[in-house]
Amino acid sequence: MPIVVNLDVMLAKRKMSLKELSEKVGITMSNLSILKKGKAKAIRFSTLQAICEALECQPGEILEYRKD
């Protein structure tokens, strides 16, 4: 998949657990896990914004494009 989700990297950099992010953002752990594993088909801008606010990062630090 050419879009890579680096959520696990940002969580490690911020020393934050998936559970803590889930509570801050208001998204279920299972949905965050799907996103973290790169299995999500889409993400709402409002969700991306909430994640970026919680992790104090830019969208480009979470989502990355890689050529196949």
JOUR-V584538 format. One line per field, one symbol per residue. ss: DSSP state (a for helix, b for strand, c for the rest). psi: psi as a letter, one per 30 degrees, with the letter a starting at -180 (. if undefined). burial: 1 if it has 9 or more other ideal C-beta (glycine too) atoms within 8 Angstrom, else 0. Layout:
BEGIN
ss->???
psi->???
burial->???
END
This chain:
BEGIN
ss->ccbbbcaaaaaaaccccaaaaaaaacccaaaaaaaaccccccccaaaaaaaaaaacccaaaabbbccc
psi->kfkkjheeeeeeeghkleeeeeeefhkleeeeeeeefgfkflkkeeeeeeeeeefhlleffekkkkk.
burial->00111110011001000100110010100011111101010000001101110110100001100000
END
